[in-house]
Structures are given as C-alpha cells and as structure tokens.
Amino acid sequence: MKGSMGRFGSARRWKGMAAAIAFAAAAAGMPANARADEATRLDPIVVTATRIEQRVSEQPSAVSVVTREDIELKNPQVAGDVLRGIPGIDVQRTGSPGNRENIKIRGGLAAHTLVMIDGFPVNSPTLGSFDIGSLPAGDFERIEVIRGAQSAMYGSGAMGGVVNLIPRKGETGRQYGLGVAGGSFGTVQGNANAQGAGKDGNFHLGTGAWRSDGILPNDGTNLVSFLGTGETRVGGNSRVHAIVLSTDQEKGIPIDFGNPRDVNHRLDRRGFLSGVRWETEVSKMLTLSASGMIFDEFFREEDPADAGELFPFVFDDTTRTRKMDFRLQGRFSPGPVSTTFAGVEYEKDRASDTFRSNFGDTDLVASTFNRSLFLQQEFRPSKRAGLSLGARLDRNSEAGTQFNPKAAAFREFGKRGVRIRAAVGRGFRVPTISEKRDVFVGNQALKPEKTVSYEAGTDVPFAGKRGKVTGTYFYQAFTDLIQFDSSVPGPLGFGQLRNKGNSFSRGIESEVTFIFSPRVEAAFSYTWSDTWDGTSQKRIIGIPRHKAVTTLLLTPAPQFLARLDWQIESDQIDAPVNGTATRRPGYARVDAYARYRWAVQGAEIREIALTGKIQNLLDRTYQERIEFPAPRFNFIIGAEVKI
C-alpha cells in the first residue's frame, strides 16, 4: 500500500488518494396477530422531527421510517442495508459488507448527516461522519430519517438531515431469542437476545456476531456487538432510561492507493456508547428531562510493506476519540394546541492520534467544546394543521457563535386528506479536529460550512386511502465547503484544506404506495438530483442524478411474507483512489427477501422462523463507488427461535 485510509487525518486520505428454489424455500411471513396494526404500520410514530411523538402524517418536514418489520424481513448484516431505497438518501459502500459505508442526504456530504443512536449523537470528532458499516441493525426497533437542515434542533452536523436509530424495548413478560444464518463468501452470523417488561420498567439485551471472507483477498470482516437498553420508574412521576452499545470489528482493506490489491492492510476498530436519560413529570403541563452520554472509539490501522514494492509506504496509525454530550430540557404543554421546548446542551470532543511510518512520525492530541441554547415551539391548532418554529444558538470553541433558525408548516384539505407542507432552515458544520489540526493538510483558519435548505411537498391519498402519492421539491445552497487545495502549500507542503467550495443541490423526491389486496402491496420511490460543485464546475461527487426503487410485498399466507426490490441508479461523478476514470457507470440490482414463521402453542418454544435473502439476484457486475467492486449473486439462509 502507498497511502493510508487512516481514521484521524485527511492527510492520509488525500495522500492516499439455486435462486428461485432458495427464495421459495425461505419465503417468509408474519402471523396475522403479529403484524403491526395497519394504521401504525402505514403511518408510524416518530419523535426525531419535533421531539414529540407524532405520526408521519403530522410532520411538516420530509420524514421516512424503517420499521421493525422491514428490519426483520431484510435480516441485514449492517444498518446501511435497510436504508437503501429511502427517497433523497444515498447509502454507498466501498465494496462488500463491513467496508466503509456512509449516509448522504440531498446532495450533502456524509459529514452533513447527523447520526444518532437512541437520540445520542455519534458522528466522529475526526472524520465528521459516522461509519454505519460497523453497526449491526438487528436490535433496533426502527430508524427515523429526517431530511433537510436540522441544526435548529440538533446543532452542528445536521446540515443535510438526521438519522436516528431507535433501539428495541422489552416486551411484556420474559422472552428469549436465538438466530443463526450462513451463506455466500463464507458468511456466518448468529444472534441472541433476552427481554422483559413489567409495570415499573423494561429491558432488552441483544448480542450478535458476524463474519465473512468478502469478495477479494484480504476482504474479510469479523464483527461482534452488544446492545442493551433498560427503563425503570423512579417514584411516581419519573423514569430513567439507559443504553449500552459495544462494537468490535476486525477488517481487511483490500484496495489501496498505488496497489489495487493489498493483502496485508488491516483495520481494528472498537466503539463503546453509554447513555442515560432521566425524565420527570412536574405537572400535567411541565416535563423536565436530563441526559448524558459518552461515546468512545478506537481505531488501529496498519499496513506492512507488500511483497515486491519498490517504494513501500509502511505505517501504523492509532486513533482514539471521545464524544460527550449533556443536555437539560424542559417541555411545557398548556394544552393540545401549543407545546414549547427549551434547553441547554454541552458537547465536548477529544481525539488523539499516533502515526508511525517509514517517512516520519507524528503525534497529536486535541479537543473542542460547544455550548448551546435552543428553543422550539410547536403549534397544532387542529389535527389538520401545524406550525413548527425553532432556533438554536451555539457557542463553539473552534467556530465562534452560530445562530440557526427553522420554520415548517403543514395543512390538510378536504375529505381525502390531501396535505401540503413546507420548511426552511439554516444548517452548519464545525470543522473537525483533523481538518483543523492535521499536521499534513490541517488549517486552523477554517470556518464552519453552512447551508440554507428549502422544501415544499404534498401527500395525496387515493383509492380510499389504500394508496398514497408523496412528492417533495428541495433546494440546498452550501457555502464555505471545506475542500483540499493543492495550489496552496500546507504545513508540510502537501497542499491544505480551505473554505473554497460553494455548491447547490436541488431535486424531487417522490414515492407511491398502494395496497392491492391484503396479500399484495407495492411501492415505488424515485429521486431526481441536480447538483453542482462550484469549485470543480461539475456535479457533486457521489450523487447519482436518478435513483429509483420498486418494491413488491407479498403475503400469500398469514405466516409467509416475501419481498422483491428492484434498485436502479444512474451514473455519478466519483473520486477514484488510483486515478482511473471519474465516472462510475449506473447499475440495476434485484434483491429478494423472505420469512416463514410457525407459531407453537403450549410449548416452551413460542415461535420458529426461517429467513432467506438473495442479493444481486441477476448476478450483475457493478460498483457503488468506483474501483470498489460490489458482490455479485449472493445469498444467506437462516433460522430463528423464540422462547
């Protein structure tokens, strides 16, 4: 390898610049009494958009939800597998599962998407983004995606939107589960969980392990995880909620700068999140809450010399980061028409990096902090109208004072329930520790990136509300984007990061859903994106102009559920590691999922399920990011037991 994909600095990044039979046999479904209530399933409840539990149909902003039913049916290795197909969202993986995978919303960068786990922010203090390629999804109840600038509520990093992964809670009684699966590329995975609930609280504990050989030499992944949540009543009016998440991954990196196939480049990474949230009902109108979290990450990336290399770049890079967040919030609701939120938040990021190479050694330790005040007002004069107003004032040690407002509204008309909605907001992102202090290309004078986001949309039910058409137009203007400038010598003469980028992204997000019968449902989503990078005078890297997903959901029997996804993406501009063509061709991919359940009456085993999925059913050759081949035809078959 001749360049690093290290976690700490942009320096290394810039320098390193069967089928039908298996489907039928594993075909799956849910018993009628296990399917979610129809209204809840088609119009789920979300909390991320307004901090109030409301249905998607009551939101003034563009919101999408991945339900527990979706997660169970897709049986994903990592969280990114269930986010594909959401309008306006680009989830792209550098190769096979377990490789780096980020979320981009409406033409923004991965660092413009704020990722939260149970409401706690987890974006990296050094990279600015969160790699969901190392996060299993099996123990999450749902995933909420809010598109558009959300800095008025969530501060730095929420320029493009927010993704909030909500963990599962314990169900009534005590229950246990066990699952195993295996398939292509030497893939083996297993999971176990225990849960319970009573009048005073609940708990859910889940652990899982997954390994795969990958599709190239040195492409293997081993991932072990644990996720535990618990909630208990304290006194008569208070509740305490806690979460612990641990992930441990070992990964080979098969593709490098200068040497397209690297057999000894390795990455070890660990993450540990602990958080607690306390809430008390002071009166029927006033609720107070306080929360705190610590999120630690460890990365070690090492690459010995490859056999036959004339000029090897040998390095060992160790990065440790810590993110802390503490929040105090009050909620005042004098009645159903008005709800006011006000709060304060303190955040601190810390990072250390030790880099050893045959070209020199560097050490770096740095930290940043942020203090903020936020205010949010929700008006609901009726079930058919709503107005949201919010503002947040941040005082950051690196970026000074930032003020970000947002306004959003919706109105429903007629007996059919046709809705129109609109939102406008401002967002920002503080430069990361590595962007400011990297010894190769860092720039202490960097300013925050900024955006102004506009959207307007409509939701139109039809056929007696068995179907719905949703459409949203969006426009985002980005200023002061942080980009690498090779024309300006950096600290060591390699160039430097600068605020030189202005760009825009506009487009249309559309979605059609229709229930043909209790046994057949269909959905179609399409996103058109028109992007422009003012620096390169080209489209923004990594954003296809056209993207569509067609889904067919079949329930031929109450215990049998099957799903077929057809995903199409047009070409995109890309940034290849080894300087090949910068145009990634478009592609199409078909995936099939199935689940079959037996409910066992009067036995210790309550339920048995067979699961199966086939990805890239038509065996297409394609890449999500250029130079990183994606897996061809592959399958996984498994079984689950609930006790």
C-alpha positions as CSV (number, residue, x, y, z in Angstrom):
1,M,0.0,0.0,0.0
2,K,1.2,3.5,-0.8
3,G,-1.3,5.6,1.1
4,S,-3.5,5.4,4.1
5,M,-7.2,5.5,4.7
6,G,-6.5,6.4,8.3
7,R,-9.2,7.5,10.7
8,F,-7.6,10.6,12.1
9,G,-6.4,12.9,9.4
10,S,-7.4,13.9,5.9
11,A,-3.6,13.8,5.3
12,R,-3.6,10.1,4.7
13,R,-6.9,10.3,2.8
14,W,-5.7,13.0,0.4
15,K,-2.3,11.5,0.1
16,G,-3.6,8.1,-0.4
17,M,-6.0,9.4,-2.7
18,A,-30.5,-22.1,-6.7
19,A,-32.1,-18.8,-6.9
20,A,-35.9,-19.4,-7.3
21,I,-35.8,-22.5,-5.2
22,A,-33.9,-20.9,-2.3
23,F,-36.3,-18.0,-2.4
24,A,-39.4,-20.2,-2.2
25,A,-38.0,-22.4,0.4
26,A,-37.0,-19.5,2.6
27,A,-40.1,-17.4,1.8
28,A,-41.5,-15.8,4.9
29,G,-44.3,-14.0,6.6
30,M,-45.9,-13.0,9.8
31,P,-48.9,-14.4,11.6
32,A,-51.9,-12.1,11.3
33,N,-51.8,-11.3,15.0
34,A,-48.1,-10.5,14.8
35,R,-48.4,-8.0,12.0
36,A,-48.4,-4.4,13.2
37,D,-51.7,-2.6,13.3
38,E,-52.4,-1.4,9.8
39,A,-52.6,2.3,10.7
40,T,-49.4,2.2,12.7
41,R,-47.6,0.2,10.0
42,L,-48.6,2.6,7.2
43,D,-48.3,5.8,9.3
44,P,-45.7,5.1,12.0
45,I,-44.9,7.3,15.0
46,V,-41.7,9.4,15.0
47,V,-40.0,11.6,17.6
48,T,-36.9,12.9,15.9
49,A,-38.5,15.6,13.7
50,T,-40.2,17.6,16.5
51,R,-39.3,15.8,19.8
52,I,-43.0,15.0,20.2
53,E,-44.4,11.5,19.5
54,Q,-46.5,12.1,16.4
55,R,-47.4,10.2,13.2
56,V,-45.5,10.7,10.0
57,S,-48.7,12.3,8.5
58,E,-48.5,15.0,11.2
59,Q,-45.0,16.1,10.3
60,P,-44.3,19.4,8.4
61,S,-40.9,18.1,7.2
62,A,-40.0,15.2,4.9
63,V,-39.8,12.1,7.2
64,S,-39.2,8.4,6.4
65,V,-39.3,5.4,8.8
66,V,-37.7,2.0,8.6
67,T,-40.0,-0.2,10.7
68,R,-39.2,-3.3,12.8
69,E,-41.0,-5.4,10.1
70,D,-38.6,-4.1,7.5
71,I,-35.6,-4.9,9.6
72,E,-36.7,-8.4,10.4
73,L,-37.5,-9.2,6.8
74,K,-34.3,-7.9,5.4
75,N,-32.2,-9.5,8.1
76,P,-29.3,-7.1,7.5
77,Q,-25.6,-7.5,8.4
78,V,-25.2,-3.8,9.0
79,A,-27.6,-0.8,9.3
80,G,-27.0,0.6,5.8
81,D,-28.7,-2.4,4.3
82,V,-32.2,-1.2,5.5
83,L,-31.7,2.4,4.5
84,R,-31.5,1.8,0.8
85,G,-34.5,3.0,-1.2
86,I,-35.5,5.9,1.0
87,P,-36.1,9.0,-1.2
88,G,-33.2,11.6,-1.0
89,I,-30.9,9.2,0.7
90,D,-27.6,7.8,-0.7
91,V,-26.0,4.9,1.1
92,Q,-22.9,3.7,-0.7
93,R,-20.5,1.1,0.3
94,T,-16.8,0.7,-0.7
95,G,-17.1,-2.9,-1.7
96,S,-18.6,-5.8,0.3
97,P,-20.5,-5.6,3.7
98,G,-18.2,-4.4,6.5
99,N,-16.4,-1.9,4.4
100,R,-16.8,1.8,4.9
101,E,-20.4,3.0,4.4
102,N,-21.8,6.5,4.9
103,I,-25.1,8.2,4.6
104,K,-25.6,11.3,2.4
105,I,-28.8,13.3,2.2
106,R,-29.9,15.5,-0.6
107,G,-26.5,16.0,-2.2
108,G,-24.7,16.8,1.0
109,L,-21.5,15.1,2.3
110,A,-21.5,12.2,4.7
111,A,-20.4,14.7,7.4
112,H,-23.6,16.7,6.8
113,T,-25.7,13.9,8.1
114,L,-26.1,13.7,11.9
115,V,-26.4,10.1,13.0
116,M,-27.9,9.4,16.4
117,I,-28.4,6.2,18.4
118,D,-31.3,6.4,20.8
119,G,-31.1,10.2,20.4
120,F,-27.4,10.4,21.3
121,P,-25.0,11.9,18.6
122,V,-22.3,9.6,17.4
123,N,-20.5,11.4,14.5
124,S,-16.8,11.0,14.6
125,P,-14.8,14.0,16.1
126,T,-12.1,13.5,13.4
127,L,-14.0,12.4,10.3
128,G,-17.2,14.3,11.0
129,S,-19.3,11.4,9.7
130,F,-20.4,8.0,11.2
131,D,-19.5,4.7,9.5
132,I,-22.6,2.5,9.6
133,G,-20.6,-0.3,8.0
134,S,-19.6,-1.3,11.5
135,L,-23.1,-1.1,13.1
136,P,-25.4,-4.1,13.2
137,A,-29.1,-3.4,12.9
138,G,-30.8,-6.4,14.4
139,D,-31.6,-4.9,17.8
140,F,-33.1,-1.7,16.6
141,E,-36.9,-1.2,16.7
142,R,-37.0,1.5,13.9
143,I,-34.8,4.0,12.1
144,E,-36.1,7.6,11.6
145,V,-34.8,9.7,8.8
146,I,-35.5,13.5,8.7
147,R,-34.4,15.3,5.5
148,G,-33.4,18.9,5.3
149,A,-31.3,21.2,7.6
150,Q,-32.0,20.4,11.3
151,S,-29.3,22.5,13.0
152,A,-32.1,24.5,14.7
153,M,-32.7,21.4,16.9
154,Y,-29.5,19.4,16.8
155,G,-26.7,21.8,16.1
156,S,-23.5,21.1,14.1
157,G,-23.5,18.3,11.6
158,A,-27.2,18.3,10.8
159,M,-26.8,20.3,7.6
160,G,-28.4,17.7,5.4
161,G,-30.6,15.8,7.8
162,V,-30.7,13.4,10.8
163,V,-30.8,9.6,11.0
164,N,-31.9,8.3,14.5
165,L,-31.6,4.6,15.2
166,I,-34.1,3.7,18.0
167,P,-33.2,0.5,20.0
168,R,-35.8,-2.2,20.9
169,K,-37.5,-2.2,24.2
170,G,-38.6,-5.1,26.3
171,E,-42.0,-6.7,25.8
172,T,-44.4,-7.9,28.4
173,G,-43.2,-11.0,30.3
174,R,-39.8,-12.5,29.7
175,Q,-38.7,-13.7,26.3
176,Y,-35.6,-15.1,24.7
177,G,-34.4,-15.5,21.1
178,L,-31.7,-17.2,19.2
179,G,-30.8,-16.9,15.5
180,V,-28.2,-18.4,13.1
181,A,-27.5,-17.9,9.4
182,G,-25.0,-18.6,6.8
183,G,-24.4,-18.2,3.1
184,S,-22.1,-16.9,0.3
185,F,-18.5,-15.8,0.8
186,G,-18.1,-17.8,3.9
187,T,-20.7,-15.7,5.7
188,V,-21.8,-16.9,9.2
189,Q,-23.8,-14.9,11.6
190,G,-25.6,-15.5,14.9
191,N,-27.5,-13.5,17.5
192,A,-29.2,-13.9,20.9
193,N,-31.5,-11.7,22.9
194,A,-33.3,-11.5,26.2
195,Q,-36.1,-9.1,27.0
196,G,-38.8,-8.5,29.5
197,A,-41.2,-5.8,30.8
198,G,-43.4,-5.1,33.8
199,K,-45.4,-2.3,35.2
200,D,-42.3,-0.5,36.5
201,G,-39.9,-0.9,33.6
202,N,-38.5,-3.0,30.8
203,F,-35.2,-4.3,29.4
204,H,-33.8,-5.6,26.2
205,L,-30.3,-7.3,25.8
206,G,-29.0,-8.3,22.4
207,T,-25.7,-9.7,21.2
208,G,-24.5,-10.8,17.8
209,A,-21.5,-11.9,15.8
210,W,-20.9,-11.9,12.1
211,R,-18.0,-12.9,9.8
212,S,-17.4,-13.0,6.1
213,D,-14.5,-13.7,3.8
214,G,-15.5,-10.9,1.5
215,I,-15.2,-10.9,-2.3
216,L,-11.4,-10.1,-2.6
217,P,-8.2,-11.3,-0.9
218,N,-7.8,-9.6,2.4
219,D,-11.5,-8.5,2.4
220,G,-12.7,-10.5,5.4
221,T,-14.7,-9.0,8.3
222,N,-15.3,-10.1,11.9
223,L,-17.8,-8.1,13.9
224,V,-19.1,-8.7,17.4
225,S,-21.7,-6.4,19.1
226,F,-23.8,-5.9,22.2
227,L,-26.7,-3.6,22.7
228,G,-28.6,-3.3,25.9
229,T,-31.4,-0.9,26.9
230,G,-33.4,-0.6,30.1
231,E,-36.0,1.7,31.6
232,T,-37.4,1.9,35.1
233,R,-39.8,4.0,37.0
234,V,-38.4,6.1,39.9
235,G,-41.1,7.3,42.3
236,G,-44.5,8.2,40.9
237,N,-43.6,10.6,38.2
238,S,-40.0,9.9,37.0
239,R,-38.4,7.4,34.6
240,V,-34.8,6.6,33.9
241,H,-33.7,5.1,30.6
242,A,-30.2,3.7,29.9
243,I,-28.3,2.3,26.9
244,V,-25.0,0.5,26.4
245,L,-23.7,-0.3,22.9
246,S,-20.4,-2.1,22.2
247,T,-19.0,-3.0,18.7
248,D,-15.7,-4.7,17.9
249,Q,-14.6,-5.2,14.3
250,E,-11.5,-6.6,12.5
251,K,-11.3,-5.8,8.9
252,G,-9.0,-6.3,5.9
253,I,-8.6,-3.4,3.5
254,P,-8.1,-5.0,0.0
255,I,-7.9,-1.8,-2.1
256,D,-5.2,0.8,-1.8
257,F,-3.6,3.8,-3.5
258,G,-1.0,2.7,-5.9
259,N,-1.6,-1.0,-5.3
260,P,-5.1,-2.0,-6.2
261,R,-4.9,-5.3,-4.3
262,D,-3.3,-5.2,-0.9
263,V,-3.1,-8.4,1.1
264,N,-1.9,-7.2,4.5
265,H,-3.6,-3.8,5.2
266,R,-5.7,-4.3,8.3
267,L,-8.0,-2.2,10.5
268,D,-9.2,-2.8,14.0
269,R,-12.0,-0.6,15.4
270,R,-14.0,-0.6,18.6
271,G,-16.8,1.6,19.8
272,F,-18.5,1.9,23.2
273,L,-21.6,4.1,23.8
274,S,-23.1,4.6,27.2
275,G,-26.0,7.0,27.8
276,V,-28.7,7.7,30.4
277,R,-31.8,9.8,30.2
278,W,-34.0,10.9,33.2
279,E,-37.4,12.4,32.8
280,T,-39.9,13.7,35.4
281,E,-43.4,15.0,35.1
282,V,-43.5,18.1,37.3
283,S,-47.1,18.7,36.5
284,K,-49.6,17.8,33.7
285,M,-48.2,20.8,31.7
286,L,-44.5,20.7,32.6
287,T,-41.9,17.9,32.0
288,L,-38.2,18.1,32.7
289,S,-35.5,15.8,31.3
290,A,-31.8,15.5,31.6
291,S,-29.4,13.2,29.6
292,G,-25.8,12.4,29.3
293,M,-23.6,10.2,27.1
294,I,-20.0,9.2,26.4
295,F,-19.0,7.6,23.1
296,D,-15.5,6.2,22.8
297,E,-14.0,4.9,19.6
298,F,-10.6,3.2,18.9
299,F,-9.0,2.7,15.5
300,R,-5.8,1.0,14.6
301,E,-4.8,0.8,11.0
302,E,-1.5,-0.8,10.0
303,D,0.0,-1.7,6.6
304,P,3.3,-3.5,6.3
305,A,5.2,-3.4,3.0
306,D,3.8,-5.5,0.2
307,A,5.9,-8.1,-1.5
308,G,7.8,-6.6,-4.4
309,E,7.1,-3.0,-3.6
310,L,9.9,-0.7,-4.6
311,F,8.8,2.3,-2.6
312,P,6.6,1.0,0.2
313,F,4.7,3.3,2.5
314,V,4.7,1.4,5.8
315,F,2.6,2.8,8.6
316,D,0.9,2.1,11.9
317,D,-1.8,4.6,12.8
318,T,-3.7,4.6,16.2
319,T,-6.6,6.9,16.8
320,R,-8.7,7.3,20.0
321,T,-11.7,9.6,20.1
322,R,-14.3,10.5,22.8
323,K,-17.5,12.4,22.3
324,M,-19.5,13.6,25.4
325,D,-22.9,15.2,25.3
326,F,-25.1,16.5,28.2
327,R,-28.5,18.1,27.8
328,L,-31.1,19.6,30.1
329,Q,-34.5,20.2,28.5
330,G,-38.0,21.4,29.6
331,R,-41.3,20.8,27.8
332,F,-44.3,23.0,28.5
333,S,-47.7,21.9,27.1
334,P,-50.6,24.0,28.4
335,G,-53.0,22.2,26.0
336,P,-53.1,20.3,22.8
337,V,-52.6,23.4,20.7
338,S,-49.2,24.5,21.9
339,T,-46.0,22.8,23.1
340,T,-42.8,24.6,23.9
341,F,-39.3,23.1,24.3
342,A,-36.4,25.0,25.8
343,G,-33.0,23.6,26.8
344,V,-29.2,23.8,27.1
345,E,-26.6,21.5,25.8
346,Y,-22.9,20.9,26.3
347,E,-20.7,18.9,24.0
348,K,-17.1,18.0,24.1
349,D,-15.0,16.1,21.5
350,R,-11.5,14.8,22.1
351,A,-9.1,13.0,19.8
352,S,-5.6,11.6,19.9
353,D,-3.5,10.2,17.1
354,T,-0.2,8.4,17.0
355,F,1.1,7.9,13.4
356,R,4.3,5.9,12.8
357,S,5.7,5.4,9.2
358,N,8.9,5.0,7.3
359,F,8.5,8.6,6.2
360,G,8.2,10.1,9.7
361,D,6.2,10.1,12.9
362,T,3.5,12.4,14.2
363,D,1.6,12.8,17.4
364,L,-1.5,14.9,18.0
365,V,-3.9,15.5,20.9
366,A,-6.7,18.0,20.7
367,S,-10.2,18.7,22.0
368,T,-13.1,21.1,21.2
369,F,-16.3,22.0,23.1
370,N,-19.7,23.5,22.3
371,R,-22.3,25.2,24.5
372,S,-25.8,25.8,23.1
373,L,-29.3,27.2,23.9
374,F,-32.3,26.0,21.9
375,L,-36.0,26.9,21.7
376,Q,-38.7,25.2,19.8
377,Q,-42.4,26.0,19.5
378,E,-45.0,23.5,18.1
379,F,-48.5,24.8,17.3
380,R,-51.3,22.3,16.4
381,P,-54.5,24.4,16.1
382,S,-56.2,21.2,14.8
383,K,-55.3,17.7,13.6
384,R,-55.3,19.1,10.1
385,A,-52.7,21.9,10.5
386,G,-49.5,22.6,12.3
387,L,-46.6,25.1,12.6
388,S,-43.1,24.5,13.9
389,L,-40.7,27.3,14.8
390,G,-37.3,26.7,16.2
391,A,-33.9,28.3,16.8
392,R,-30.6,27.4,18.3
393,L,-27.6,29.4,19.5
394,D,-24.3,27.6,19.5
395,R,-21.0,28.9,21.0
396,N,-18.2,26.7,19.7
397,S,-14.5,26.8,20.7
398,E,-13.5,26.5,17.1
399,A,-16.3,28.3,15.2
400,G,-17.5,31.1,17.5
401,T,-21.2,31.9,17.7
402,Q,-23.7,30.3,15.2
403,F,-27.4,31.0,15.0
404,N,-29.6,28.6,13.2
405,P,-33.4,29.0,12.8
406,K,-36.0,26.8,11.2
407,A,-39.7,27.1,10.3
408,A,-42.0,24.4,8.9
409,A,-45.8,24.1,8.4
410,F,-48.4,21.7,7.0
411,R,-52.1,21.9,6.2
412,E,-54.6,19.2,5.3
413,F,-57.5,19.8,2.9
414,G,-60.7,18.1,2.1
415,K,-62.2,14.7,3.0
416,R,-59.5,12.8,1.1
417,G,-56.8,14.2,3.4
418,V,-54.6,15.9,0.9
419,R,-51.7,17.6,2.7
420,I,-49.3,20.4,1.7
421,R,-46.2,21.1,3.7
422,A,-43.1,23.4,3.5
423,A,-40.0,24.0,5.5
424,V,-37.0,26.4,5.5
425,G,-33.9,26.2,7.7
426,R,-30.3,27.0,8.2
427,G,-27.6,24.5,9.0
428,F,-23.9,24.4,9.8
429,R,-21.0,22.1,10.5
430,V,-17.9,22.9,12.6
431,P,-14.6,21.8,11.1
432,T,-13.4,18.6,12.7
433,I,-10.3,18.2,14.9
434,S,-8.4,16.6,12.0
435,E,-9.5,19.3,9.5
436,K,-8.2,22.0,11.8
437,R,-5.0,20.3,13.2
438,D,-3.8,17.6,10.9
439,V,-0.1,18.0,10.6
440,F,-0.1,17.5,6.8
441,V,-3.1,19.5,5.5
442,G,-4.8,21.0,8.5
443,N,-5.8,24.6,8.6
444,Q,-6.5,26.5,11.9
445,A,-8.3,29.3,10.0
446,L,-11.1,27.1,8.7
447,K,-14.6,28.4,9.1
448,P,-17.8,26.4,9.5
449,E,-19.6,25.0,6.5
450,K,-23.1,26.4,6.1
451,T,-26.3,25.7,4.2
452,V,-29.8,27.1,3.7
453,S,-32.4,24.5,3.0
454,Y,-35.9,24.8,1.4
455,E,-38.5,22.2,0.7
456,A,-42.2,22.0,-0.3
457,G,-44.2,18.9,-0.8
458,T,-47.6,17.3,-0.9
459,D,-49.1,13.9,0.2
460,V,-52.2,12.7,-1.7
461,P,-54.1,9.6,-0.6
462,F,-56.2,7.8,-3.2
463,A,-58.4,4.7,-3.7
464,G,-60.0,5.1,-0.3
465,K,-56.5,5.6,1.3
466,R,-55.3,2.3,0.1
467,G,-52.7,4.3,-1.8
468,K,-50.7,7.4,-1.4
469,V,-48.5,9.7,-3.6
470,T,-45.9,11.8,-2.0
471,G,-43.8,14.4,-3.6
472,T,-41.2,16.9,-2.3
473,Y,-39.1,19.6,-4.1
474,F,-35.9,20.6,-2.2
475,Y,-33.2,23.1,-2.7
476,Q,-30.0,23.3,-0.6
477,A,-27.3,26.0,-1.1
478,F,-23.9,25.2,0.5
479,T,-21.2,27.8,1.3
480,D,-17.7,27.7,2.7
481,L,-17.4,24.0,2.0
482,I,-14.1,22.6,3.2
483,Q,-12.1,21.2,0.3
484,F,-8.5,20.2,-0.4
485,D,-6.5,22.9,-2.4
486,S,-3.2,21.6,-3.8
487,S,-2.2,25.1,-5.1
488,V,-1.7,26.3,-1.5
489,P,1.2,24.7,0.4
490,G,0.1,23.3,3.7
491,P,2.2,22.8,6.9
492,L,4.4,20.3,5.2
493,G,4.0,21.4,1.6
494,F,1.4,18.9,0.6
495,G,-1.5,21.4,0.0
496,Q,-4.1,22.4,2.5
497,L,-7.8,22.3,3.4
498,R,-9.6,25.5,2.7
499,N,-13.1,27.1,2.7
500,K,-13.3,27.3,-1.1
501,G,-16.4,25.4,-2.0
502,N,-19.8,26.7,-2.9
503,S,-22.4,24.3,-4.3
504,F,-26.1,23.6,-4.6
505,S,-28.3,20.6,-4.7
506,R,-31.9,20.6,-5.9
507,G,-34.3,17.8,-6.7
508,I,-37.5,16.0,-6.4
509,E,-38.3,13.1,-4.0
510,S,-41.4,11.0,-4.9
511,E,-43.0,7.9,-3.5
512,V,-46.1,5.9,-4.4
513,T,-47.5,3.1,-2.2
514,F,-50.6,1.0,-2.9
515,I,-52.3,-1.9,-1.2
516,F,-53.8,-4.1,-4.0
517,S,-55.2,-6.6,-1.5
518,P,-54.4,-8.0,2.0
519,R,-51.8,-10.2,0.2
520,V,-50.2,-7.8,-2.3
521,E,-48.6,-4.4,-1.7
522,A,-46.3,-2.3,-3.9
523,A,-44.2,0.8,-3.5
524,F,-42.1,2.9,-5.9
525,S,-39.7,5.6,-4.9
526,Y,-37.8,8.0,-7.2
527,T,-35.3,10.7,-6.6
528,W,-34.0,13.2,-9.1
529,S,-31.0,15.2,-8.0
530,D,-29.4,18.1,-9.8
531,T,-26.1,19.0,-8.1
532,W,-23.3,21.5,-8.9
533,D,-19.9,21.9,-7.3
534,G,-18.7,25.5,-7.9
535,T,-15.1,24.5,-7.4
536,S,-14.8,21.7,-9.9
537,Q,-17.6,23.0,-12.1
538,K,-19.1,19.5,-12.2
539,R,-21.7,17.5,-10.4
540,I,-21.1,16.8,-6.7
541,I,-19.1,13.6,-6.2
542,G,-21.0,10.5,-5.2
543,I,-24.6,11.7,-6.1
544,P,-26.4,9.9,-9.0
545,R,-28.8,12.1,-10.9
546,H,-31.5,9.4,-11.0
547,K,-32.3,6.7,-8.4
548,A,-35.4,4.5,-8.2
549,V,-36.6,1.5,-6.2
550,T,-39.6,-0.6,-6.9
551,T,-40.8,-2.9,-4.1
552,L,-43.3,-5.8,-4.2
553,L,-44.5,-7.2,-0.9
554,L,-46.4,-10.5,-0.9
555,T,-48.3,-12.2,1.9
556,P,-49.7,-15.4,0.3
557,A,-50.4,-16.8,3.8
558,P,-50.6,-15.2,7.3
559,Q,-47.2,-16.8,8.3
560,F,-45.5,-16.2,4.9
561,L,-44.0,-12.8,3.8
562,A,-41.9,-12.2,0.8
563,R,-40.4,-9.0,-0.7
564,L,-38.7,-8.2,-4.0
565,D,-36.7,-4.9,-4.5
566,W,-35.5,-3.6,-7.9
567,Q,-33.0,-0.8,-7.5
568,I,-31.8,1.4,-10.3
569,E,-29.1,4.2,-10.2
570,S,-27.8,6.3,-13.0
571,D,-24.1,7.2,-13.3
572,Q,-22.3,9.5,-11.0
573,I,-19.1,11.5,-10.7
574,D,-16.6,9.8,-8.3
575,A,-13.1,10.2,-6.8
576,P,-11.1,7.1,-7.6
577,V,-8.3,6.0,-5.3
578,N,-6.0,5.1,-8.1
579,G,-6.8,7.9,-10.6
580,T,-8.9,5.8,-13.0
581,A,-12.0,7.2,-14.9
582,T,-14.0,9.6,-12.7
583,R,-17.4,8.4,-14.0
584,R,-19.0,5.5,-12.2
585,P,-21.5,3.8,-14.5
586,G,-25.1,3.3,-13.5
587,Y,-26.4,-0.1,-12.5
588,A,-29.5,-2.1,-11.6
589,R,-29.9,-4.7,-8.9
590,V,-32.6,-7.1,-7.8
591,D,-32.9,-8.4,-4.2
592,A,-35.3,-10.9,-2.8
593,Y,-36.2,-11.4,0.9
594,A,-38.4,-14.0,2.6
595,R,-39.6,-15.1,6.0
596,Y,-41.7,-18.0,7.2
597,R,-43.0,-18.3,10.8
598,W,-44.5,-21.1,12.8
599,A,-46.3,-20.2,16.0
600,V,-46.0,-23.0,18.5
601,Q,-48.9,-23.3,21.0
602,G,-48.4,-24.7,24.5
603,A,-44.7,-25.2,24.3
604,E,-41.6,-23.6,25.7
605,I,-40.6,-22.7,22.1
606,R,-43.1,-20.0,21.1
607,E,-42.1,-19.4,17.5
608,I,-39.7,-20.8,14.8
609,A,-38.8,-18.8,11.7
610,L,-36.9,-19.5,8.5
611,T,-35.3,-16.5,6.9
612,G,-33.7,-16.1,3.5
613,K,-32.4,-13.4,1.2
614,I,-30.8,-13.3,-2.2
615,Q,-28.9,-10.1,-3.2
616,N,-28.0,-9.2,-6.8
617,L,-30.4,-11.9,-8.0
618,L,-29.5,-11.4,-11.6
619,D,-25.7,-11.6,-10.9
620,R,-24.8,-8.1,-12.3
621,T,-21.3,-6.7,-12.2
622,Y,-21.4,-3.2,-10.7
623,Q,-19.8,-0.8,-8.3
624,E,-21.3,1.6,-5.7
625,R,-18.1,3.5,-5.6
626,I,-15.6,3.4,-8.4
627,E,-12.7,0.9,-8.1
628,F,-14.6,-1.0,-5.3
629,P,-16.4,-4.0,-6.9
630,A,-19.7,-4.9,-5.2
631,P,-20.7,-8.5,-4.5
632,R,-22.3,-10.5,-7.3
633,F,-25.0,-13.1,-6.7
634,N,-25.1,-14.0,-3.0
635,F,-27.5,-15.5,-0.5
636,I,-28.0,-16.0,3.2
637,I,-30.4,-18.6,4.8
638,G,-31.1,-18.8,8.5
639,A,-33.4,-19.8,11.3
640,E,-34.7,-18.1,14.4
641,V,-36.2,-19.4,17.6
642,K,-38.2,-17.5,20.2
643,I,-38.7,-18.9,23.7
